[in-house]
Amino acid sequence: MKIIFIVNVLLALLISFSVQAESSQNNPPTRIEKLSVEGMTTPLCPVLFKELMMKQKGVNWVKASLDDNTAEINYESGQVDISTLQQLLKDELGFSTTVRH
């Protein structure tokens, strides 16, 4: 009886590991880009920045700061790219951005 239990536990672990390995191979890498932002002039600007970015498929989280005119965007690189997000910020809000290295 103990042997059957041990075999079942080992099989469950093996299946779980296999599923995790498979799903991690299918997930695109998550990236975090730091941006310099021109055009944010009021306390509402970072709020609008965050709202616009969070509506985009593949964006996980956003931080925007009026104090130093910077932003960080965490996104799934397989779903969206930073240049698309930058163009959207320019078109929708008038913010010019450059990636900081």
Secondary structure, DSSP 8 states (H G I E B T S, - for coil): -HHHHHHHHHHHHHHHHHHHHHHHHHS--EEEEEEEEE---STHHHHHHHHHHHTSTTEEEEEEETTTTEEEEEEETTT--HHHHHHHHHHHH--EEEE--
